[in-house]
Amino acid sequence: MVDDGSRSTDGRGASERAVYVISVAAELAGMHPQTLREYERKGLLRPKRSSGNARRYSERDIERLQLIQDLTQRRGVNLAGVKLIMEMQAEIDALRERVADLERQLRLARRVARRRESVGSILPLRSVILPPWEVRR
């Protein structure tokens, strides 16, 4: 069975489905199919593969191709720079996700702490147990 990207773990769904053959993807991105092959060789793109080993591109791949085109043609970044930018963007995205997860955990911990406080207040040890020299007889 081939992975067509239709099942996404990050909730993106349809944008991950690899449905376009290379000629259609190249046309949608405004490039020559050979350019897509070159980007794949350089590690800038990883299209899914069909059972016959044909490349299949998703909407997300098309967006990535358009970003590569913008960076190289409009901003003058070489392909090595594009690869570095994309790797750094992926790292930033992962860090943002981690921060959001940690913020959720912190909110939960604060709610739990507030619940515990409302159940009973913490008494200072001195008010519960008196040292022997202060015991009233």
VMD Tcl script that builds the backbone (N, CA, C; Angstrom):
set m [mol new atoms 411]
animate dup $m
set s [atomselect $m all]
$s set {name element resname resid chain x y z} {
  {N N MET 1 A 0.843 -1.186 0.000}
  {CA C MET 1 A 0.000 0.000 0.000}
  {C C MET 1 A 0.878 1.235 0.000}
  {N N VAL 2 A 0.500 2.243 -0.766}
  {CA C VAL 2 A 1.289 3.455 -0.887}
  {C C VAL 2 A 0.689 4.559 -0.023}
  {N N ASP 3 A 1.534 5.367 0.584}
  {CA C ASP 3 A 1.066 6.468 1.415}
  {C C ASP 3 A 0.793 7.666 0.521}
  {N N ASP 4 A -0.473 8.049 0.406}
  {CA C ASP 4 A -0.815 9.192 -0.438}
  {C C ASP 4 A -0.947 10.474 0.356}
  {N N GLY 5 A -0.666 10.423 1.647}
  {CA C GLY 5 A -0.721 11.616 2.469}
  {C C GLY 5 A -2.123 12.032 2.842}
  {N N SER 6 A -3.121 11.213 2.536}
  {CA C SER 6 A -4.496 11.615 2.809}
  {C C SER 6 A -4.822 11.596 4.290}
  {N N ARG 7 A -4.098 10.777 5.062}
  {CA C ARG 7 A -4.311 10.764 6.500}
  {C C ARG 7 A -3.239 11.613 7.140}
  {N N SER 8 A -3.660 12.725 7.685}
  {CA C SER 8 A -2.708 13.644 8.278}
  {C C SER 8 A -2.833 13.616 9.782}
  {N N THR 9 A -1.697 13.577 10.469}
  {CA C THR 9 A -1.721 13.566 11.924}
  {C C THR 9 A -1.795 14.971 12.493}
  {N N ASP 10 A -1.589 15.982 11.662}
  {CA C ASP 10 A -1.602 17.349 12.177}
  {C C ASP 10 A -2.855 18.116 11.797}
  {N N GLY 11 A -3.864 17.427 11.274}
  {CA C GLY 11 A -5.145 18.064 11.007}
  {C C GLY 11 A -5.206 18.811 9.683}
  {N N ARG 12 A -4.228 18.672 8.823}
  {CA C ARG 12 A -4.241 19.416 7.573}
  {C C ARG 12 A -5.094 18.737 6.510}
  {N N GLY 13 A -5.194 17.413 6.561}
  {CA C GLY 13 A -6.093 16.672 5.680}
  {C C GLY 13 A -5.828 16.842 4.201}
  {N N ALA 14 A -6.753 17.510 3.491}
  {CA C ALA 14 A -6.727 17.585 2.036}
  {C C ALA 14 A -5.448 18.205 1.489}
  {N N SER 15 A -4.832 19.156 2.182}
  {CA C SER 15 A -3.620 19.784 1.658}
  {C C SER 15 A -2.452 18.810 1.618}
  {N N GLU 16 A -2.573 17.698 2.332}
  {CA C GLU 16 A -1.510 16.695 2.378}
  {C C GLU 16 A -1.718 15.566 1.372}
  {N N ARG 17 A -2.886 15.492 0.768}
  {CA C ARG 17 A -3.154 14.405 -0.177}
  {C C ARG 17 A -2.327 14.600 -1.437}
  {N N ALA 18 A -1.515 13.611 -1.750}
  {CA C ALA 18 A -0.643 13.670 -2.926}
  {C C ALA 18 A -1.418 13.173 -4.142}
  {N N VAL 19 A -1.930 14.115 -4.930}
  {CA C VAL 19 A -2.795 13.739 -6.041}
  {C C VAL 19 A -2.277 14.188 -7.404}
  {N N TYR 20 A -1.345 15.138 -7.434}
  {CA C TYR 20 A -0.898 15.696 -8.713}
  {C C TYR 20 A 0.319 14.953 -9.262}
  {N N VAL 21 A 0.262 14.608 -10.555}
  {CA C VAL 21 A 1.436 14.055 -11.221}
  {C C VAL 21 A 2.408 15.204 -11.469}
  {N N ILE 22 A 3.633 14.880 -11.809}
  {CA C ILE 22 A 4.682 15.895 -11.905}
  {C C ILE 22 A 4.360 16.994 -12.924}
  {N N SER 23 A 3.760 16.648 -14.054}
  {CA C SER 23 A 3.466 17.664 -15.069}
  {C C SER 23 A 2.434 18.670 -14.567}
  {N N VAL 24 A 1.433 18.197 -13.851}
  {CA C VAL 24 A 0.400 19.082 -13.316}
  {C C VAL 24 A 0.975 19.935 -12.186}
  {N N ALA 25 A 1.760 19.318 -11.321}
  {CA C ALA 25 A 2.382 20.063 -10.221}
  {C C ALA 25 A 3.292 21.153 -10.765}
  {N N ALA 26 A 4.074 20.828 -11.782}
  {CA C ALA 26 A 4.976 21.817 -12.386}
  {C C ALA 26 A 4.177 22.968 -12.987}
  {N N GLU 27 A 3.091 22.650 -13.655}
  {CA C GLU 27 A 2.256 23.699 -14.249}
  {C C GLU 27 A 1.630 24.584 -13.167}
  {N N LEU 28 A 1.117 23.965 -12.116}
  {CA C LEU 28 A 0.511 24.733 -11.027}
  {C C LEU 28 A 1.524 25.652 -10.339}
  {N N ALA 29 A 2.771 25.187 -10.250}
  {CA C ALA 29 A 3.821 25.971 -9.595}
  {C C ALA 29 A 4.505 26.934 -10.563}
  {N N GLY 30 A 4.208 26.806 -11.858}
  {CA C GLY 30 A 4.826 27.680 -12.851}
  {C C GLY 30 A 6.276 27.329 -13.123}
  {N N MET 31 A 6.573 26.024 -13.148}
  {CA C MET 31 A 7.945 25.553 -13.348}
  {C C MET 31 A 7.974 24.436 -14.378}
  {N N HIS 32 A 9.172 24.072 -14.761}
  {CA C HIS 32 A 9.371 22.931 -15.652}
  {C C HIS 32 A 9.470 21.665 -14.789}
  {N N PRO 33 A 8.935 20.533 -15.238}
  {CA C PRO 33 A 9.027 19.298 -14.453}
  {C C PRO 33 A 10.462 18.936 -14.044}
  {N N GLN 34 A 11.436 19.256 -14.902}
  {CA C GLN 34 A 12.828 18.949 -14.570}
  {C C GLN 34 A 13.279 19.729 -13.330}
  {N N THR 35 A 12.739 20.915 -13.147}
  {CA C THR 35 A 13.065 21.723 -11.970}
  {C C THR 35 A 12.588 21.019 -10.702}
  {N N LEU 36 A 11.405 20.418 -10.757}
  {CA C LEU 36 A 10.888 19.672 -9.605}
  {C C LEU 36 A 11.787 18.484 -9.284}
  {N N ARG 37 A 12.274 17.805 -10.314}
  {CA C ARG 37 A 13.188 16.682 -10.100}
  {C C ARG 37 A 14.488 17.168 -9.448}
  {N N GLU 38 A 14.984 18.305 -9.906}
  {CA C GLU 38 A 16.214 18.873 -9.335}
  {C C GLU 38 A 16.010 19.242 -7.870}
  {N N TYR 39 A 14.882 19.846 -7.546}
  {CA C TYR 39 A 14.597 20.202 -6.151}
  {C C TYR 39 A 14.526 18.951 -5.278}
  {N N GLU 40 A 13.986 17.878 -5.836}
  {CA C GLU 40 A 13.926 16.625 -5.085}
  {C C GLU 40 A 15.342 16.090 -4.849}
  {N N ARG 41 A 16.187 16.125 -5.877}
  {CA C ARG 41 A 17.577 15.658 -5.728}
  {C C ARG 41 A 18.327 16.464 -4.667}
  {N N LYS 42 A 18.037 17.753 -4.576}
  {CA C LYS 42 A 18.721 18.625 -3.614}
  {C C LYS 42 A 18.091 18.560 -2.222}
  {N N GLY 43 A 17.022 17.789 -2.071}
  {CA C GLY 43 A 16.402 17.608 -0.765}
  {C C GLY 43 A 15.451 18.721 -0.361}
  {N N LEU 44 A 15.010 19.530 -1.315}
  {CA C LEU 44 A 14.082 20.620 -1.009}
  {C C LEU 44 A 12.632 20.156 -1.017}
  {N N LEU 45 A 12.392 19.000 -1.574}
  {CA C LEU 45 A 11.033 18.514 -1.766}
  {C C LEU 45 A 11.051 16.999 -1.701}
  {N N ARG 46 A 10.027 16.415 -1.102}
  {CA C ARG 46 A 9.917 14.953 -1.050}
  {C C ARG 46 A 8.507 14.543 -1.451}
  {N N PRO 47 A 8.255 14.419 -2.749}
  {CA C PRO 47 A 6.900 14.006 -3.151}
  {C C PRO 47 A 6.643 12.562 -2.747}
  {N N LYS 48 A 5.393 12.248 -2.561}
  {CA C LYS 48 A 5.009 10.867 -2.282}
  {C C LYS 48 A 5.205 10.067 -3.569}
  {N N ARG 49 A 5.127 8.769 -3.462}
  {CA C ARG 49 A 5.276 7.903 -4.635}
  {C C ARG 49 A 4.057 6.996 -4.760}
  {N N SER 50 A 3.629 6.789 -5.997}
  {CA C SER 50 A 2.517 5.872 -6.263}
  {C C SER 50 A 3.045 4.446 -6.223}
  {N N SER 51 A 2.151 3.474 -6.360}
  {CA C SER 51 A 2.575 2.068 -6.359}
  {C C SER 51 A 3.498 1.780 -7.542}
  {N N GLY 52 A 3.390 2.563 -8.611}
  {CA C GLY 52 A 4.278 2.410 -9.764}
  {C C GLY 52 A 5.512 3.289 -9.670}
  {N N ASN 53 A 5.755 3.872 -8.496}
  {CA C ASN 53 A 6.905 4.728 -8.190}
  {C C ASN 53 A 6.862 6.087 -8.889}
  {N N ALA 54 A 5.690 6.496 -9.377}
  {CA C ALA 54 A 5.559 7.829 -9.978}
  {C C ALA 54 A 5.405 8.864 -8.862}
  {N N ARG 55 A 5.984 10.018 -9.081}
  {CA C ARG 55 A 5.879 11.090 -8.098}
  {C C ARG 55 A 4.440 11.603 -8.029}
  {N N ARG 56 A 4.005 11.902 -6.800}
  {CA C ARG 56 A 2.684 12.498 -6.576}
  {C C ARG 56 A 2.864 13.686 -5.630}
  {N N TYR 57 A 2.315 14.815 -6.021}
  {CA C TYR 57 A 2.488 16.061 -5.267}
  {C C TYR 57 A 1.170 16.487 -4.632}
  {N N SER 58 A 1.278 17.116 -3.475}
  {CA C SER 58 A 0.106 17.602 -2.746}
  {C C SER 58 A 0.013 19.122 -2.882}
  {N N GLU 59 A -1.089 19.671 -2.390}
  {CA C GLU 59 A -1.237 21.134 -2.346}
  {C C GLU 59 A -0.093 21.753 -1.545}
  {N N ARG 60 A 0.261 21.081 -0.486}
  {CA C ARG 60 A 1.362 21.565 0.360}
  {C C ARG 60 A 2.670 21.593 -0.425}
  {N N ASP 61 A 2.905 20.574 -1.252}
  {CA C ASP 61 A 4.100 20.549 -2.099}
  {C C ASP 61 A 4.086 21.724 -3.079}
  {N N ILE 62 A 2.930 22.013 -3.642}
  {CA C ILE 62 A 2.801 23.130 -4.587}
  {C C ILE 62 A 3.137 24.443 -3.879}
  {N N GLU 63 A 2.613 24.614 -2.652}
  {CA C GLU 63 A 2.927 25.819 -1.870}
  {C C GLU 63 A 4.422 25.914 -1.605}
  {N N ARG 64 A 5.027 24.783 -1.316}
  {CA C ARG 64 A 6.473 24.749 -1.056}
  {C C ARG 64 A 7.252 25.146 -2.315}
  {N N LEU 65 A 6.812 24.653 -3.467}
  {CA C LEU 65 A 7.445 25.017 -4.733}
  {C C LEU 65 A 7.327 26.517 -4.992}
  {N N GLN 66 A 6.171 27.076 -4.692}
  {CA C GLN 66 A 5.983 28.516 -4.889}
  {C C GLN 66 A 6.865 29.327 -3.943}
  {N N LEU 67 A 7.052 28.823 -2.731}
  {CA C LEU 67 A 7.959 29.486 -1.791}
  {C C LEU 67 A 9.394 29.425 -2.305}
  {N N ILE 68 A 9.813 28.275 -2.796}
  {CA C ILE 68 A 11.160 28.131 -3.357}
  {C C ILE 68 A 11.345 29.121 -4.505}
  {N N GLN 69 A 10.354 29.202 -5.361}
  {CA C GLN 69 A 10.418 30.116 -6.500}
  {C C GLN 69 A 10.521 31.567 -6.024}
  {N N ASP 70 A 9.742 31.936 -5.018}
  {CA C ASP 70 A 9.792 33.302 -4.485}
  {C C ASP 70 A 11.178 33.598 -3.909}
  {N N LEU 71 A 11.702 32.663 -3.122}
  {CA C LEU 71 A 13.003 32.889 -2.494}
  {C C LEU 71 A 14.130 32.985 -3.519}
  {N N THR 72 A 14.097 32.147 -4.539}
  {CA C THR 72 A 15.188 32.149 -5.517}
  {C C THR 72 A 15.059 33.278 -6.533}
  {N N GLN 73 A 13.868 33.523 -7.041}
  {CA C GLN 73 A 13.716 34.504 -8.121}
  {C C GLN 73 A 13.531 35.935 -7.628}
  {N N ARG 74 A 12.707 36.116 -6.620}
  {CA C ARG 74 A 12.435 37.481 -6.154}
  {C C ARG 74 A 13.421 37.958 -5.105}
  {N N ARG 75 A 13.911 37.033 -4.291}
  {CA C ARG 75 A 14.762 37.445 -3.175}
  {C C ARG 75 A 16.234 37.093 -3.368}
  {N N GLY 76 A 16.561 36.374 -4.443}
  {CA C GLY 76 A 17.950 36.099 -4.776}
  {C C GLY 76 A 18.658 35.098 -3.887}
  {N N VAL 77 A 17.901 34.211 -3.235}
  {CA C VAL 77 A 18.495 33.204 -2.359}
  {C C VAL 77 A 18.880 31.989 -3.201}
  {N N ASN 78 A 20.089 31.455 -2.974}
  {CA C ASN 78 A 20.471 30.243 -3.716}
  {C C ASN 78 A 19.805 29.026 -3.074}
  {N N LEU 79 A 19.905 27.883 -3.734}
  {CA C LEU 79 A 19.184 26.691 -3.270}
  {C C LEU 79 A 19.678 26.201 -1.912}
  {N N ALA 80 A 20.966 26.356 -1.645}
  {CA C ALA 80 A 21.478 25.969 -0.321}
  {C C ALA 80 A 20.842 26.859 0.750}
  {N N GLY 81 A 20.698 28.138 0.460}
  {CA C GLY 81 A 20.045 29.061 1.392}
  {C C GLY 81 A 18.575 28.727 1.570}
  {N N VAL 82 A 17.918 28.364 0.478}
  {CA C VAL 82 A 16.507 27.965 0.538}
  {C C VAL 82 A 16.348 26.761 1.454}
  {N N LYS 83 A 17.239 25.782 1.286}
  {CA C LYS 83 A 17.157 24.577 2.115}
  {C C LYS 83 A 17.338 24.938 3.584}
  {N N LEU 84 A 18.301 25.792 3.886}
  {CA C LEU 84 A 18.543 26.223 5.263}
  {C C LEU 84 A 17.334 26.970 5.826}
  {N N ILE 85 A 16.756 27.866 5.048}
  {CA C ILE 85 A 15.569 28.620 5.480}
  {C C ILE 85 A 14.422 27.663 5.788}
  {N N MET 86 A 14.210 26.687 4.928}
  {CA C MET 86 A 13.113 25.744 5.127}
  {C C MET 86 A 13.351 24.864 6.352}
  {N N GLU 87 A 14.597 24.452 6.574}
  {CA C GLU 87 A 14.906 23.659 7.767}
  {C C GLU 87 A 14.680 24.493 9.032}
  {N N MET 88 A 15.104 25.745 8.994}
  {CA C MET 88 A 14.916 26.616 10.159}
  {C C MET 88 A 13.431 26.878 10.403}
  {N N GLN 89 A 12.646 27.042 9.331}
  {CA C GLN 89 A 11.214 27.259 9.485}
  {C C GLN 89 A 10.547 26.028 10.099}
  {N N ALA 90 A 10.972 24.844 9.688}
  {CA C ALA 90 A 10.421 23.609 10.263}
  {C C ALA 90 A 10.768 23.529 11.746}
  {N N GLU 91 A 11.988 23.925 12.104}
  {CA C GLU 91 A 12.395 23.913 13.510}
  {C C GLU 91 A 11.587 24.928 14.315}
  {N N ILE 92 A 11.369 26.100 13.756}
  {CA C ILE 92 A 10.560 27.119 14.426}
  {C C ILE 92 A 9.140 26.607 14.638}
  {N N ASP 93 A 8.568 25.977 13.615}
  {CA C ASP 93 A 7.215 25.425 13.732}
  {C C ASP 93 A 7.144 24.378 14.841}
  {N N ALA 94 A 8.161 23.502 14.898}
  {CA C ALA 94 A 8.190 22.469 15.943}
  {C C ALA 94 A 8.314 23.112 17.327}
  {N N LEU 95 A 9.131 24.148 17.440}
  {CA C LEU 95 A 9.294 24.833 18.729}
  {C C LEU 95 A 8.006 25.543 19.144}
  {N N ARG 96 A 7.319 26.152 18.189}
  {CA C ARG 96 A 6.040 26.803 18.500}
  {C C ARG 96 A 5.023 25.780 19.002}
  {N N GLU 97 A 5.021 24.619 18.365}
  {CA C GLU 97 A 4.116 23.553 18.793}
  {C C GLU 97 A 4.460 23.102 20.216}
  {N N ARG 98 A 5.757 22.992 20.501}
  {CA C ARG 98 A 6.203 22.580 21.841}
  {C C ARG 98 A 5.820 23.620 22.888}
  {N N VAL 99 A 5.994 24.900 22.548}
  {CA C VAL 99 A 5.614 25.975 23.471}
  {C C VAL 99 A 4.114 25.927 23.743}
  {N N ALA 100 A 3.312 25.739 22.706}
  {CA C ALA 100 A 1.860 25.657 22.883}
  {C C ALA 100 A 1.503 24.480 23.784}
  {N N ASP 101 A 2.174 23.343 23.599}
  {CA C ASP 101 A 1.938 22.173 24.438}
  {C C ASP 101 A 2.300 22.470 25.895}
  {N N LEU 102 A 3.433 23.103 26.108}
  {CA C LEU 102 A 3.852 23.445 27.466}
  {C C LEU 102 A 2.896 24.448 28.116}
  {N N GLU 103 A 2.387 25.383 27.319}
  {CA C GLU 103 A 1.412 26.343 27.852}
  {C C GLU 103 A 0.125 25.636 28.272}
  {N N ARG 104 A -0.306 24.644 27.477}
  {CA C ARG 104 A -1.496 23.863 27.849}
  {C C ARG 104 A -1.248 23.120 29.159}
  {N N GLN 105 A -0.072 22.509 29.287}
  {CA C GLN 105 A 0.262 21.792 30.514}
  {C C GLN 105 A 0.299 22.733 31.714}
  {N N LEU 106 A 0.833 23.923 31.528}
  {CA C LEU 106 A 0.903 24.902 32.614}
  {C C LEU 106 A -0.495 25.346 33.046}
  {N N ARG 107 A -1.373 25.606 32.063}
  {CA C ARG 107 A -2.754 25.991 32.407}
  {C C ARG 107 A -3.438 24.884 33.206}
  {N N LEU 108 A -3.236 23.642 32.790}
  {CA C LEU 108 A -3.827 22.505 33.495}
  {C C LEU 108 A -3.268 22.417 34.916}
  {N N ALA 109 A -1.967 22.558 35.072}
  {CA C ALA 109 A -1.347 22.488 36.404}
  {C C ALA 109 A -1.874 23.610 37.299}
  {N N ARG 110 A -2.073 24.789 36.732}
  {CA C ARG 110 A -2.616 25.905 37.523}
  {C C ARG 110 A -4.051 25.626 37.962}
  {N N ARG 111 A -4.848 25.038 37.048}
  {CA C ARG 111 A -6.236 24.697 37.416}
  {C C ARG 111 A -6.254 23.675 38.544}
  {N N VAL 112 A -5.406 22.671 38.437}
  {CA C VAL 112 A -5.330 21.640 39.480}
  {C C VAL 112 A -4.914 22.275 40.802}
  {N N ALA 113 A -3.931 23.155 40.770}
  {CA C ALA 113 A -3.456 23.812 41.992}
  {C C ALA 113 A -4.567 24.671 42.612}
  {N N ARG 114 A -5.323 25.386 41.779}
  {CA C ARG 114 A -6.429 26.213 42.312}
  {C C ARG 114 A -7.493 25.338 42.954}
  {N N ARG 115 A -7.783 24.178 42.320}
  {CA C ARG 115 A -8.760 23.263 42.892}
  {C C ARG 115 A -8.303 22.753 44.256}
  {N N ARG 116 A -7.052 22.415 44.352}
  {CA C ARG 116 A -6.512 21.924 45.624}
  {C C ARG 116 A -6.580 23.004 46.696}
  {N N GLU 117 A -6.302 24.235 46.318}
  {CA C GLU 117 A -6.372 25.341 47.282}
  {C C GLU 117 A -7.788 25.555 47.768}
  {N N SER 118 A -8.750 25.395 46.863}
  {CA C SER 118 A -10.136 25.639 47.250}
  {C C SER 118 A -10.686 24.520 48.131}
  {N N VAL 119 A -10.109 23.321 48.047}
  {CA C VAL 119 A -10.569 22.200 48.857}
  {C C VAL 119 A -10.230 22.427 50.317}
  {N N GLY 120 A -9.085 22.898 50.603}
  {CA C GLY 120 A -8.676 23.152 51.988}
  {C C GLY 120 A -7.427 24.002 51.979}
  {N N SER 121 A -7.385 24.936 52.871}
  {CA C SER 121 A -6.215 25.793 52.877}
  {C C SER 121 A -5.081 25.105 53.631}
  {N N ILE 122 A -3.892 25.481 53.263}
  {CA C ILE 122 A -2.709 24.920 53.901}
  {C C ILE 122 A -2.461 25.682 55.193}
  {N N LEU 123 A -2.334 24.941 56.279}
  {CA C LEU 123 A -2.079 25.560 57.575}
  {C C LEU 123 A -0.598 25.505 57.872}
  {N N PRO 124 A -0.082 26.565 58.461}
  {CA C PRO 124 A 1.329 26.514 58.824}
  {C C PRO 124 A 1.546 25.426 59.874}
  {N N LEU 125 A 2.641 24.780 59.832}
  {CA C LEU 125 A 2.962 23.698 60.745}
  {C C LEU 125 A 2.889 24.157 62.200}
  {N N ARG 126 A 3.260 25.354 62.467}
  {CA C ARG 126 A 3.269 25.903 63.827}
  {C C ARG 126 A 1.857 25.884 64.437}
  {N N SER 127 A 0.832 26.078 63.628}
  {CA C SER 127 A -0.520 26.109 64.188}
  {C C SER 127 A -1.055 24.708 64.473}
  {N N VAL 128 A -0.431 23.695 63.942}
  {CA C VAL 128 A -0.899 22.335 64.127}
  {C C VAL 128 A -0.139 21.643 65.253}
  {N N ILE 129 A 1.142 21.758 65.251}
  {CA C ILE 129 A 1.974 21.086 66.249}
  {C C ILE 129 A 2.805 22.138 66.964}
  {N N LEU 130 A 2.644 22.206 68.258}
  {CA C LEU 130 A 3.421 23.141 69.047}
  {C C LEU 130 A 4.694 22.451 69.564}
  {N N PRO 131 A 5.768 23.185 69.555}
  {CA C PRO 131 A 6.989 22.589 70.117}
  {C C PRO 131 A 6.799 22.351 71.595}
  {N N PRO 132 A 7.534 21.410 72.176}
  {CA C PRO 132 A 7.327 21.023 73.583}
  {C C PRO 132 A 7.410 22.202 74.549}
  {N N TRP 133 A 8.235 23.174 74.324}
  {CA C TRP 133 A 8.356 24.303 75.255}
  {C C TRP 133 A 7.191 25.265 75.194}
  {N N GLU 134 A 6.313 25.103 74.143}
  {CA C GLU 134 A 5.165 25.972 74.052}
  {C C GLU 134 A 3.856 25.238 74.368}
  {N N VAL 135 A 3.950 23.993 74.700}
  {CA C VAL 135 A 2.740 23.208 75.008}
  {C C VAL 135 A 2.172 23.683 76.316}
  {N N ARG 136 A 0.893 23.960 76.318}
  {CA C ARG 136 A 0.196 24.401 77.542}
  {C C ARG 136 A -0.300 23.191 78.297}
  {N N ARG 137 A 0.014 23.144 79.565}
  {CA C ARG 137 A -0.399 22.001 80.363}
  {C C ARG 137 A -1.378 22.387 81.384}
}
mol reanalyze $m
mol bondsrecalc $m
mol representation Tube
mol addrep $m
